[in-house]
Amino acid sequence: MDRLLRRLLTSFICRGSISFTTADGVTFSCGDGTGVPVAARFTTRTAERRLLTNPELALGETYMDGTFVLERGSIADLLSIIMSQPAVMPDWAKPQWWLRYLIRPLRQLNIRARSRKNVAHHYDLDGRLYSLFLDADKQYSCAYFNTPDTTLDDAQLAKKRHLAAKLLIDPDDRVLDIGCGWGGLGLYLAEMTRADVTGVTLSTEQLQVANARAAERNLSASARFLLQDYRDVPGTFDRIVSVGMFEHVGAAFYDTFFRRCAELLADDGVMVLHSIGRSEGPDSTNPWIAKYIFPGGYIPALSEVLPAIERAGLLVCDIEILRLHYAETLKAWRERFMARREEAVQLYDERFARMWEFYLAAAEMAFRKQNMMNFQIQLTKRQGVVPMTRDYIHREEARLRALERGARPALRMAGE
């Protein structure tokens, strides 16, 4: 077992410096010796076998279970090295990848009941967990860092401002927020642009908080949040925005999503879609992420998204790629979580805390090392709805920034 483990790991890890100790006490090194050295140890032979048979699933599971431990460096350091290798995955893991790719339509069969169950798995956790690492407004999506030293709270505010500018909202416009989260973006739009906002979510936890926040801000008349699937929303809207929800749709439902958005969008309306994306073509969801973090989730490539937009009869007016913005967002979340990690243990247990630690570190390194990105796509139903050049975005951001300075204190969670 030791020889096989050494041969396979050294064949994959050729950059960086990782020292492994087996359950039998044998130590060997992988990589070219560059960078910050990391040392890890297997505590059981079962953990070693699991890593050899299904490495993409087993690495996270053995770390959660405590049968794979870091003796030097952090799990983020280890994942940084692993995700920096020339090969995206070990050769012996490719058969499992092909199987996952072939059956991904079944894994992403996000019919209404399954969608609600998948959302509850992640978003209906104890709300105090998210307070450990998110900004004050509970923005659980990629922030927008205007400068490298921008704080997380300021970067999340900049994200909302950036989206609002692209939406070109007039007072009293009807705005639909698909996947509204805890209501932060919808409340910002209602307060800053005087729009009439409807937000929909499948999370009962988020629904309660969002409506409580609207009441707290005296915005209930202009910002309402509903427990509703996007496929069941009635009416027509002048503006549609969706942030961090599209990753839960599933590739088989892209046509359904965009056709429904086209039906909901007014003829002179504007839609902005903000989603995580892949820079290197279609893939399958990491099995550990699919099992423990986002069941039914899938991160799309633009080559999968744009054809569905075209088939729905929507026009692409603008595409912006945010590259390292999410890496910096996740770094801030991970550092905040680690600073309050013991509180997560008290809320759940040690295994859950290790799971969340692995999730935040793996997600950060995927954006930092493996060319993941975010995209914002602006859509209309006809030409001439948005200006010919992008100058209007900067002008509108400046106007909104001035309004923010004169507004009431920043939106916070109800009761905070």
C-alpha positions, 0 to 999 in steps of 0.5 A: 500500500505504501509503495502504491500510494507513493508512486501515484502521489509522486506521479501527480504532484510535481510542483510545490513541496508536500511530505506525506506520512502513511498510517504505517509511519513511512514518510515520502515527499512529493513535488519539486521542493519549491514554495511553502512546505506542507506535511500531511499524515494518514491515520488509517490505511482505510483513508489511504485506500479511499484516496486511491480509489476516489481521490476527489471525494476522499480527500475532503471526506478523510479531512472531515473525519480526521483520518487525514491530518495536516501536521505542517501548514493548513488545508488551504496550503495543501489545496493550493499546491494540489490545484497548481499541478499541471494535470487537473486531476490524477490519471487514476481519477479520470474514469470516475470523472467520465462516469460523473460527466456521463450521468450529470443530467441525472445529478442535475435533474432539478425539478421543483421538489428536488430544487427546494430540497437541494436549497434547504440542504445548504441555505436552511442551516443555522443562520448564525453560521453565515454570520461567522464569515459573511459581511454585515449585509449577508451577501453570499456571492462574489464581491466586487473589489475596486482596489486590492485593499477594499474591505469585504463589506465595501466590496459587497456594496460595490457589487450591488452598486455595479449590478444596479448600474447595469440594470438601468432602473427607473423609479417604480420599475418592477424588479424581479430578484431570482434567488434573493438570498437574505434580501440584501440586493433587493433592499438596496434596489428598493432603497437606492432606486425607488424600484418595486422589488419582488424577490423569490427564494426556495429557502424558508430561512432566507425568506423569513430574514429577508421579510423581517429586514424589509419590515425593519427598514420600512420597505415592506411596501416596495420590497417583498420576498416570496417562497417561490420557484422562478418557474412559477412567478407570474406577471411581467417585470421591467428588470430582472436580476439573478445573483448566485442562483444560476449555479443551482439550475442545472444544465438540462434546465438552461433552456427552461430558465432563459425562456421563462426569463424572456416571458417575464421580461418586458419588451423594453426590459433589462436583465442581468445574470451574475453566476460562477463560470468555467473558463475552460469548457464544460465539466462535471461537479466535484463529487465532494461538493455535490455530496456535502455542499451543493447537491444538484449544483453545476458551474456552467461554461459560457459555451453552455449558457450562450446557446440557451440565451440565443434559443430563448430569443434574448440579446446579449448586450454586455458580458463582464468576466470577474476573474480573481474577485471571488478568490479574494471574496473566499479568502476573506470568508475563510479568514473570518470563519477561521477566526471564529471557528470554535463558534461553528464547532459549538453550533454543529460539531468538529466534523462540520467545522472541518467540512466548512473549512475544506469547502471555503479553502477548496473554493478559493483555490479553484478560483485562484489556481484553476481558472474559475471565474464569475460572469455578468451577462446583461440581456434585453429583448430588443436592440437600443434598450441600453446605451451604445457604450459602457460609460453609463455604468460609471456615471450611474455608480457615481450617482448611487455612491452619492445616494449611499452617503446620504442614506441611512446606515448600512442594511443589516440583519434584523436584530443585529 
